[in-house]
Amino acid sequence: MELRTWGEQSRFEYNGNVRIGTIIWYGQSGKSTIAVDQWQSLLNEFAGRTVEIGTSKDNPPQGSMGDWFYRNITQTALLPYVGAILLHENLATREGSTITVINRPNDCRQIKDSH
């Protein structure tokens, strides 16, 4: 699947989905994997919350999804892709630079269990 990044500045590709895990290809040769457990953690952390996306590569705003992702998942700057995937899979909505995860924790368990 090919998508535009959160900022719509470039394109990237990914395989899989939040329910089974994803492989993301970006730039000339970048490749990152986000496992289903990592998606699960992200959805549980932000369920029902509206926060800044935090796409900064080296200094995402404190309390943003990017800040949490950097501290808990990987220090690779993946939020431009993560945000776009969440929107594409109808798991979040966007307003400007904020993202709202629309799943609730019970729904997140169903995502994992449905695999």
C-alpha positions as CSV (number, residue, x, y, z in Angstrom):
1,M,0.0,0.0,0.0
2,E,1.3,3.4,-0.9
3,L,0.4,6.5,1.2
4,R,1.4,10.1,1.7
5,T,3.1,10.9,5.0
6,W,1.4,12.9,7.7
7,G,2.7,16.1,6.3
8,E,1.9,15.0,2.8
9,Q,5.4,15.9,1.7
10,S,6.4,12.5,0.4
11,R,5.1,9.0,-0.1
12,F,6.0,5.7,1.6
13,E,4.8,2.1,1.3
14,Y,3.8,-0.4,3.9
15,N,2.7,-4.0,4.1
16,G,0.4,-5.5,6.7
17,N,-1.8,-3.5,9.0
18,V,-2.2,-2.6,12.6
19,R,-3.9,-5.9,13.3
20,I,-1.0,-8.1,12.2
21,G,2.0,-5.7,12.3
22,T,3.5,-3.6,9.6
23,I,6.7,-3.2,7.5
24,I,7.3,0.4,6.4
25,W,9.5,1.4,3.5
26,Y,10.6,5.0,3.3
27,G,13.2,7.2,1.6
28,Q,15.7,5.4,-0.7
29,S,16.3,2.4,1.4
30,G,14.7,2.9,4.9
31,K,12.8,0.0,6.3
32,S,11.2,-0.4,9.8
33,T,8.9,-3.0,11.3
34,I,6.2,-2.2,13.9
35,A,5.0,-5.4,15.6
36,V,1.3,-5.9,16.5
37,D,2.2,-5.6,20.2
38,Q,3.7,-2.2,19.6
39,W,0.6,-1.0,17.7
40,Q,-1.4,-2.4,20.6
41,S,0.6,-0.4,23.1
42,L,0.2,2.8,21.1
43,L,-3.5,2.3,20.7
44,N,-4.0,1.6,24.4
45,E,-1.9,4.6,25.4
46,F,-3.8,7.1,23.2
47,A,-7.3,5.6,23.1
48,G,-9.8,8.3,23.1
49,R,-7.2,11.1,23.5
50,T,-6.4,14.0,21.2
51,V,-2.7,14.9,21.2
52,E,-0.1,16.5,19.0
53,I,1.3,14.1,16.5
54,G,4.9,15.1,17.2
55,T,6.6,14.3,13.9
56,S,9.9,16.0,14.8
57,K,12.9,13.7,14.2
58,D,14.9,14.9,17.2
59,N,12.6,16.9,19.5
60,P,8.9,15.9,19.5
61,P,6.8,17.9,21.8
62,Q,6.5,16.5,25.3
63,G,3.2,14.6,25.7
64,S,2.9,14.1,21.9
65,M,2.5,10.7,20.2
66,G,5.9,11.1,18.8
67,D,7.4,11.7,22.2
68,W,5.8,8.5,23.6
69,F,6.8,6.5,20.5
70,Y,10.4,7.7,20.7
71,R,10.6,6.7,24.4
72,N,8.6,3.4,24.2
73,I,8.9,1.9,20.7
74,T,11.9,3.2,18.7
75,Q,14.0,6.3,18.3
76,T,13.6,6.1,14.5
77,A,11.3,9.0,13.4
78,L,8.3,7.0,12.2
79,L,5.5,9.3,13.2
80,P,4.9,10.7,9.7
81,Y,4.2,7.1,8.7
82,V,2.5,5.9,11.9
83,G,0.0,8.8,11.8
84,A,-0.8,8.2,8.1
85,I,-1.4,4.5,8.7
86,L,-3.7,5.2,11.7
87,L,-5.7,7.6,9.5
88,H,-5.8,5.2,6.6
89,E,-7.0,2.3,8.7
90,N,-9.7,4.5,10.3
91,L,-8.2,4.2,13.8
92,A,-7.7,7.9,14.2
93,T,-8.9,11.3,13.0
94,R,-6.9,14.4,12.4
95,E,-7.3,18.1,13.0
96,G,-4.3,20.2,12.0
97,S,-1.3,18.8,13.9
98,T,-3.4,16.8,16.4
99,I,-4.4,13.2,16.2
100,T,-7.3,11.5,18.0
101,V,-7.2,7.7,18.4
102,I,-10.8,6.6,18.1
103,N,-10.3,3.1,19.4
104,R,-10.9,2.2,23.0
105,P,-8.9,-0.3,24.9
106,N,-11.5,-3.1,24.5
107,D,-11.4,-2.5,20.7
108,C,-7.6,-2.8,20.8
109,R,-7.9,-6.2,22.4
110,Q,-10.2,-7.3,19.6
111,I,-7.6,-6.1,17.1
112,K,-5.0,-8.4,18.6
113,D,-7.4,-11.3,19.1
114,S,-8.8,-11.1,15.6
115,H,-5.5,-12.0,14.1
